[in-house]
Amino acid sequence: MTSVSGVRGVFADTLNPIIAIQFAARFAEFQKTSHPGCTPRIIVGRDSRTTGLVMLHSIIAALIGTGCEVTDIGIVPTPTVLLAVEESEAIGGIAITASHNPPQWNAMKFVDADGMFLAPEKAQLFLGTTQEPVNWSQWNSMGKLTHDDNAIDRHIAKVLAIPYLNIDQIRNRQFKVVIDSVNGAGGLISPRFLKELGCTVYEINSAPSGIFSHVAEPLNENLGQLEEAVEFYGADLGFATDPDVDRLSVVSERGKCIGEELSVALAELFVLPKRRGDLVVNLSSSMISEDIAAKYQVKVHRTKVGEINVGKMMQTLRSPIGGEGNGGIICPDVHYTRDAIAGMALILGLLAESEGSLSDLVSSLPSYYFAKDKLQLESSQMDGVMNLIPSLLNGYEFDTQDGVKAIGEKHWLHIRKSGTEPIIRIYVESDSPQRSRQLCDELINKIRSNI
């Protein structure tokens, strides 16, 4: 699958080294054209997937073969790749990761010279070139390969340097934290980072084997092991990341998931008293951001789903905090990309200054409830179903900047085509779990009866 999010597929089925070589080589040529006169250096990093090594070597071969200087930073979080590009003179980067997808998947995410993913317009231009022939370099103009083993160190240092983060206050609390890295890249950074903050760390699934110990997406239903571990160790909280460490979920001291939607909300609560400014979240994120914004007399701006859309809007508005409701916290004092490590710092900072428990903080917030589902359809049906949606929902205000969002009184439904899988996603939020589930089921039944 190709989209503005990159190219991804099941390895040995829809994705293979030949495809990786073609896309990497074309990306190199595209970036060289976009940044004339610059040294053609590209930074590459990967998550822990078992197919990561073959993807890495294919990509490196393609980049060197087009005359690029390549810096391999190893198995690292995706935000580490983006930060490494931002803080270098590279013309771009490639993150080799399929994020939350199952282990048989892999992907390439393309990073621009500013350390952010290619903007949608630029990504479309690039994707339009990927089938063109590659202009391989001659024998006397090959690129070079170097290795950088310090990218994670720099990432940790950048988060610890957040100016409003009181490191001593966090360390004095001596938090007990359980971390579940689902055998992804997080095992190489999360425990180290938490120990820097004076935490006693209990690790589960830290070995970066790429053989995920449970379903990789950090949703409540996949985090039973973390809930049990928090309760067993008597920890103050638990953190879970996806394999490339850009999404963060949290478990309270009671051994209960608080829901990935609250990760961004907790970060907003911590940052806004220190850095007043408008919030930016995507269309599928919780209404709780509006409640928090009202408390601090700022506004909420909503974008299309996709961190690049949120990040670019945050840059424009100079927003101090934002993200996506799937646990994707964006802290501009680190960089304008989703970063679970930055998210851990902000949540621990909030907890340290509150002097209460995580459950106490959560209980002080308004309660909203999500229902999420998806429809697997034939590709030929997708557009027809999306065009049908408004006629199935009467009495709503519609926002169509990204699929269809139907907004009602204290509830909404958002229906959109996935950018990473051949499905239509349905998100519903309301003030009760029963109402959200009912609205979601009713819409799915209406769609099925009309196709």
C-alpha positions as CSV (number, residue, x, y, z in Angstrom):
1,M,0.0,0.0,0.0
2,T,1.3,3.5,-0.9
3,S,-0.1,6.7,0.7
4,V,1.2,9.9,2.1
5,S,2.2,7.8,5.1
6,G,4.7,5.9,3.0
7,V,4.7,2.4,1.5
8,R,3.9,-0.7,3.5
9,G,2.9,-4.3,3.0
10,V,3.3,-7.8,4.2
11,F,6.9,-8.9,3.6
12,A,7.3,-11.5,0.8
13,D,3.7,-10.9,-0.3
14,T,3.1,-7.2,-1.2
15,L,6.5,-5.9,-0.1
16,N,10.0,-7.2,-0.9
17,P,13.6,-6.0,-1.3
18,I,13.0,-5.1,-5.0
19,I,10.2,-2.7,-4.1
20,A,12.3,-1.3,-1.2
21,I,15.2,-0.6,-3.6
22,Q,13.0,1.2,-6.1
23,F,11.3,3.4,-3.6
24,A,14.5,4.2,-1.7
25,A,16.4,5.1,-4.9
26,R,13.5,7.3,-6.2
27,F,13.3,9.0,-2.8
28,A,17.0,9.8,-3.0
29,E,16.7,11.3,-6.4
30,F,13.5,13.2,-5.4
31,Q,15.2,14.7,-2.4
32,K,18.4,15.6,-4.3
33,T,16.2,17.5,-6.8
34,S,14.3,19.2,-3.9
35,H,17.6,20.3,-2.2
36,P,20.0,21.2,-4.9
37,G,23.5,22.1,-3.9
38,C,23.3,20.2,-0.6
39,T,25.4,17.1,0.3
40,P,23.0,14.2,-0.4
41,R,23.0,12.6,3.0
42,I,20.1,10.5,4.2
43,I,19.6,9.0,7.7
44,V,18.1,5.6,8.1
45,G,16.8,3.8,11.2
46,R,14.5,0.9,11.8
47,D,12.4,-0.8,14.4
48,S,13.0,-4.4,15.6
49,R,11.0,-6.3,13.0
50,T,12.6,-9.5,11.8
51,T,12.4,-8.2,8.2
52,G,14.1,-5.0,9.2
53,L,17.6,-6.1,8.4
54,V,16.8,-7.2,4.8
55,M,14.8,-3.9,4.3
56,L,17.7,-1.9,5.8
57,H,20.4,-3.5,3.5
58,S,18.2,-3.1,0.4
59,I,17.5,0.6,1.2
60,I,21.2,1.3,2.0
61,A,22.2,-0.4,-1.3
62,A,19.8,1.8,-3.2
63,L,20.9,5.0,-1.5
64,I,24.6,4.4,-2.0
65,G,23.9,3.3,-5.5
66,T,22.4,6.7,-6.2
67,G,25.4,8.5,-4.8
68,C,24.1,9.3,-1.3
69,E,26.0,9.4,1.9
70,V,24.0,7.2,4.3
71,T,24.0,7.3,8.1
72,D,22.6,4.2,9.7
73,I,21.5,4.9,13.3
74,G,20.4,1.3,14.0
75,I,17.3,0.1,15.8
76,V,15.7,3.2,17.2
77,P,12.2,4.8,17.7
78,T,10.7,6.5,14.7
79,P,10.8,9.9,16.5
80,T,14.6,9.3,17.0
81,V,15.0,9.1,13.3
82,L,13.0,12.3,12.7
83,L,15.0,14.2,15.4
84,A,18.3,12.9,14.0
85,V,17.3,14.3,10.6
86,E,16.2,17.6,12.1
87,E,19.4,18.1,14.0
88,S,21.7,17.3,11.0
89,E,22.3,18.6,7.6
90,A,20.7,15.5,5.9
91,I,18.4,16.1,3.0
92,G,16.0,13.4,4.4
93,G,15.5,10.2,6.2
94,I,13.8,6.8,6.0
95,A,12.2,5.1,9.0
96,I,11.8,1.4,8.4
97,T,8.8,0.5,10.5
98,A,5.2,-0.7,10.1
99,S,4.3,1.0,13.4
100,H,1.4,-0.8,15.1
101,N,0.9,-3.3,12.2
102,P,1.4,-7.1,12.9
103,P,5.0,-8.5,12.7
104,Q,4.7,-9.8,9.2
105,W,4.3,-6.2,7.9
106,N,7.0,-3.7,7.3
107,A,7.1,-0.3,5.8
108,M,9.2,2.8,4.7
109,K,8.3,6.2,6.1
110,F,9.9,9.1,4.2
111,V,11.3,12.1,6.2
112,D,12.0,15.5,4.8
113,A,15.0,17.6,5.6
114,D,13.2,19.5,8.4
115,G,12.8,16.2,10.4
116,M,9.1,15.8,9.7
117,F,7.4,13.3,7.4
118,L,6.9,14.5,3.8
119,A,4.0,17.0,3.7
120,P,0.9,15.5,1.9
121,E,1.4,17.6,-1.2
122,K,5.1,16.7,-1.5
123,A,4.4,13.1,-0.7
124,Q,2.0,12.9,-3.6
125,L,4.6,14.4,-5.9
126,F,7.2,11.9,-4.7
127,L,4.8,8.9,-5.1
128,G,4.1,10.0,-8.6
129,T,7.8,9.4,-9.5
130,T,8.3,6.0,-7.9
131,Q,7.8,4.0,-11.1
132,E,10.3,6.1,-13.1
133,P,13.7,4.6,-14.0
134,V,16.5,5.1,-11.5
135,N,19.6,7.0,-12.5
136,W,22.2,4.9,-10.9
137,S,25.6,6.5,-10.2
138,Q,28.8,5.5,-11.9
139,W,31.5,3.5,-10.3
140,N,33.5,6.6,-9.3
141,S,30.6,8.4,-7.7
142,M,29.2,5.9,-5.3
143,G,27.9,7.0,-1.9
144,K,29.2,6.1,1.5
145,L,27.9,4.4,4.6
146,T,28.6,5.5,8.2
147,H,27.1,4.4,11.5
148,D,25.9,6.6,14.3
149,D,25.3,4.8,17.7
150,N,24.4,7.9,19.7
151,A,21.0,8.9,18.3
152,I,19.1,7.5,21.2
153,D,21.4,9.4,23.7
154,R,20.7,12.7,21.9
155,H,17.0,11.9,21.9
156,I,17.0,11.3,25.7
157,A,19.0,14.5,26.2
158,K,16.6,16.6,24.1
159,V,13.6,15.4,26.2
160,L,15.4,16.0,29.5
161,A,16.1,19.6,28.3
162,I,12.4,20.5,28.0
163,P,12.6,23.9,29.7
164,Y,9.5,23.6,31.9
165,L,10.2,20.0,33.0
166,N,11.2,19.9,36.7
167,I,13.6,16.9,36.6
168,D,14.4,17.1,40.3
169,Q,10.7,17.2,41.2
170,I,10.2,14.0,39.2
171,R,13.3,12.3,40.6
172,N,12.2,13.1,44.2
173,R,9.0,11.2,43.7
174,Q,10.9,8.0,42.9
175,F,8.1,6.6,40.8
176,K,7.8,2.9,40.3
177,V,7.0,2.4,36.6
178,V,6.3,-0.7,34.5
179,I,7.2,-0.4,30.8
180,D,5.9,-2.6,28.1
181,S,7.8,-2.1,24.8
182,V,6.1,-5.0,23.0
183,N,9.5,-6.3,21.8
184,G,10.0,-3.2,19.7
185,A,12.5,-0.4,19.6
186,G,11.2,1.0,22.9
187,G,13.2,-1.6,24.8
188,L,16.4,0.2,23.9
189,I,15.3,3.7,25.1
190,S,12.3,3.6,27.5
191,P,13.9,1.9,30.5
192,R,17.1,4.0,30.1
193,F,15.0,7.2,29.9
194,L,12.8,6.3,32.9
195,K,15.9,5.5,35.0
196,E,17.3,9.0,34.1
197,L,14.2,10.4,35.8
198,G,14.9,8.4,39.0
199,C,12.2,5.8,38.4
200,T,12.4,2.2,39.6
201,V,11.7,0.4,36.3
202,Y,10.1,-3.0,35.8
203,E,10.5,-4.1,32.2
204,I,8.2,-6.5,30.3
205,N,8.7,-7.4,26.7
206,S,11.8,-5.2,26.4
207,A,14.0,-7.5,24.2
208,P,13.9,-5.9,20.7
209,S,13.3,-9.2,19.0
210,G,10.5,-8.1,16.6
211,I,8.4,-11.1,17.7
212,F,5.7,-9.2,19.5
213,S,4.5,-10.7,22.8
214,H,0.9,-9.5,22.1
215,V,-1.0,-7.5,19.5
216,A,1.3,-4.5,18.9
217,E,-1.2,-1.7,18.9
218,P,-1.3,-0.2,22.5
219,L,-5.1,-0.5,22.9
220,N,-6.7,-1.4,26.2
221,E,-7.7,-4.8,25.1
222,N,-4.0,-5.6,24.3
223,L,-2.5,-4.5,27.6
224,G,-3.7,-7.1,30.1
225,Q,-0.1,-8.2,30.8
226,L,0.8,-4.6,31.7
227,E,-2.2,-4.2,33.9
228,E,-1.3,-7.3,35.8
229,A,2.4,-6.2,36.2
230,V,1.4,-2.8,37.6
231,E,-0.8,-4.4,40.2
232,F,1.8,-7.1,41.0
233,Y,4.7,-4.7,41.5
234,G,2.6,-2.1,43.3
235,A,3.7,0.5,40.7
236,D,2.6,4.1,40.4
237,L,1.8,3.6,36.7
238,G,2.6,1.7,33.6
239,F,3.5,2.8,30.1
240,A,3.0,0.9,26.9
241,T,4.4,1.9,23.5
242,D,3.9,0.5,20.0
243,P,6.9,-1.0,18.2
244,D,8.3,2.3,16.9
245,V,7.6,4.3,20.1
246,D,5.5,7.1,18.7
247,R,2.3,6.1,20.6
248,L,1.8,6.0,24.3
249,S,-0.8,4.3,26.5
250,V,-1.0,4.5,30.3
251,V,-2.1,2.2,33.1
252,S,-3.0,3.6,36.4
253,E,-1.8,2.5,39.9
254,R,-5.0,0.4,40.1
255,G,-3.8,-1.8,37.3
256,K,-6.4,-0.4,34.8
257,C,-5.8,1.2,31.4
258,I,-7.0,4.8,31.3
259,G,-7.4,4.8,27.5
260,E,-5.0,6.0,24.9
261,E,-7.2,9.1,24.4
262,L,-6.2,10.5,27.8
263,S,-2.4,10.4,27.0
264,V,-2.7,13.7,25.0
265,A,-5.1,15.1,27.5
266,L,-2.7,14.6,30.4
267,A,0.1,16.2,28.4
268,E,-2.2,19.2,27.7
269,L,-3.0,19.6,31.4
270,F,0.7,19.7,32.2
271,V,1.9,22.0,29.5
272,L,-0.9,24.7,29.2
273,P,-0.3,26.3,32.6
274,K,3.3,26.8,31.6
275,R,3.0,27.5,27.9
276,R,-0.4,29.1,27.1
277,G,-1.5,28.6,23.5
278,D,-4.0,27.0,21.2
279,L,-4.2,23.2,21.0
280,V,-4.1,21.2,17.8
281,V,-5.5,17.7,17.6
282,N,-6.9,15.6,14.8
283,L,-10.6,15.1,13.9
284,S,-10.8,11.7,15.6
285,S,-9.4,12.9,19.0
286,S,-11.5,13.2,22.1
287,M,-13.8,16.2,22.9
288,I,-11.9,16.4,26.2
289,S,-9.4,18.7,24.5
290,E,-12.2,21.3,24.2
291,D,-12.9,21.0,27.9
292,I,-9.2,21.5,28.8
293,A,-8.8,24.4,26.3
294,A,-11.8,26.1,27.9
295,K,-10.2,25.9,31.3
296,Y,-7.2,27.8,30.1
297,Q,-9.1,30.1,27.7
298,V,-7.5,28.8,24.5
299,K,-8.9,27.3,21.3
300,V,-8.8,23.8,19.8
301,H,-7.9,23.4,16.1
302,R,-8.7,20.1,14.4
303,T,-6.9,18.7,11.4
304,K,-7.0,15.7,9.2
305,V,-5.8,12.5,10.7
306,G,-2.0,12.1,10.4
307,E,0.7,13.5,12.5
308,I,2.1,15.6,9.7
309,N,-1.2,17.5,9.5
310,V,-1.2,18.1,13.2
311,G,2.5,19.0,13.3
312,K,2.3,21.5,10.5
313,M,-0.7,23.2,12.0
314,M,1.1,23.4,15.4
315,Q,4.1,25.0,13.6
316,T,1.8,27.6,12.0
317,L,0.0,28.4,15.3
318,R,3.1,28.0,17.5
319,S,0.9,25.6,19.5
320,P,2.7,24.5,22.7
321,I,1.2,21.0,22.8
322,G,-1.0,18.7,20.7
323,G,-1.2,15.3,19.0
324,E,-3.5,12.5,18.0
325,G,-5.9,10.7,20.2
326,N,-4.3,7.3,19.5
327,G,-1.6,8.2,22.1
328,G,0.4,10.3,19.8
329,I,1.8,13.3,21.9
330,I,3.6,16.1,20.0
331,C,5.8,18.3,22.2
332,P,7.3,21.1,20.1
333,D,10.1,21.7,22.7
334,V,11.4,18.3,21.5
335,H,10.2,18.3,17.9
336,Y,6.9,18.5,15.9
337,T,6.4,14.7,15.7
338,R,4.6,12.1,17.9
339,D,7.0,10.9,20.6
340,A,6.1,8.5,23.4
341,I,9.3,9.3,25.3
342,A,8.4,13.0,25.4
343,G,4.9,11.9,26.4
344,M,6.3,9.9,29.4
345,A,8.2,13.0,30.6
346,L,5.1,15.2,30.5
347,I,2.9,12.8,32.2
348,L,5.4,12.1,35.0
349,G,5.9,15.9,35.3
350,L,2.2,16.3,35.8
351,L,2.0,13.5,38.3
352,A,5.0,14.8,40.2
353,E,3.6,18.3,40.7
354,S,0.1,17.0,41.5
355,E,1.3,14.9,44.5
356,G,-1.7,12.6,44.0
357,S,-2.2,9.4,42.0
358,L,-2.9,9.0,38.4
359,S,-6.4,7.8,39.2
360,D,-6.9,11.0,41.1
361,L,-5.9,13.0,38.0
362,V,-8.1,11.0,35.7
363,S,-11.2,11.2,38.0
364,S,-10.9,15.0,37.9
365,L,-11.5,15.0,34.1
366,P,-14.7,14.8,32.2
367,S,-15.7,11.3,31.1
368,Y,-16.2,10.5,27.4
369,Y,-16.3,7.0,25.9
370,F,-15.2,5.8,22.5
371,A,-16.4,3.0,20.3
372,K,-14.2,2.1,17.4
373,D,-14.8,-0.3,14.6
374,K,-13.8,-1.0,11.0
375,L,-15.3,-2.3,7.8
376,Q,-13.3,-4.5,5.5
377,L,-14.6,-3.8,1.9
378,E,-13.5,-4.4,-1.6
379,S,-11.5,-1.5,-3.0
380,S,-14.2,-0.8,-5.6
381,Q,-16.7,-0.2,-2.8
382,M,-14.8,2.2,-0.7
383,D,-15.7,5.5,-2.4
384,G,-19.3,4.5,-2.8
385,V,-19.6,3.8,0.9
386,M,-18.0,7.1,1.8
387,N,-20.4,9.0,-0.5
388,L,-23.3,7.2,1.1
389,I,-22.5,8.2,4.7
390,P,-24.2,11.7,4.9
391,S,-27.5,10.3,3.7
392,L,-27.4,7.7,6.6
393,L,-27.0,10.4,9.3
394,N,-29.7,13.0,9.7
395,G,-29.6,16.1,11.9
396,Y,-25.8,16.4,12.1
397,E,-23.2,19.1,11.3
398,F,-20.7,17.6,8.9
399,D,-17.0,18.2,8.5
400,T,-15.6,16.6,5.3
401,Q,-11.9,17.7,5.4
402,D,-11.0,14.1,6.2
403,G,-13.7,11.6,5.4
404,V,-17.0,12.4,7.1
405,K,-17.3,13.7,10.6
406,A,-20.9,14.0,11.9
407,I,-21.0,16.3,14.9
408,G,-24.0,16.2,17.3
409,E,-24.8,17.3,20.9
410,K,-22.0,15.9,23.1
411,H,-21.2,13.2,20.6
412,W,-19.7,12.7,17.1
413,L,-19.1,10.0,14.5
414,H,-16.0,10.0,12.2
415,I,-15.8,7.8,9.2
416,R,-12.7,7.7,7.0
417,K,-10.7,5.5,4.8
418,S,-7.5,4.2,6.4
419,G,-4.3,5.5,5.1
420,T,-2.4,2.4,6.1
421,E,-4.9,-0.5,5.6
422,P,-7.6,-1.4,3.0
423,I,-10.5,-0.6,5.5
424,I,-12.9,2.1,6.5
425,R,-12.5,3.2,10.1
426,I,-15.4,4.3,12.3
427,Y,-14.9,6.3,15.5
428,V,-17.6,7.4,17.8
429,E,-17.4,9.4,21.0
430,S,-20.2,10.3,23.5
431,D,-20.9,10.7,27.1
432,S,-21.7,7.0,27.8
433,P,-20.1,3.7,26.6
434,Q,-23.5,2.3,25.7
435,R,-24.5,5.2,23.6
436,S,-21.1,5.2,21.7
437,R,-21.4,1.5,21.0
438,Q,-25.0,1.8,19.9
439,L,-24.3,4.7,17.5
440,C,-21.3,2.8,16.0
441,D,-23.3,-0.5,15.6
442,E,-26.3,1.3,14.1
443,L,-24.1,3.1,11.5
444,I,-22.4,-0.2,10.5
445,N,-25.7,-1.9,10.1
446,K,-27.0,0.9,8.0
447,I,-23.9,0.8,5.7
448,R,-24.2,-3.0,5.3
449,S,-27.9,-2.8,4.5
450,N,-27.2,-0.2,1.7
451,I,-24.3,-1.9,-0.1
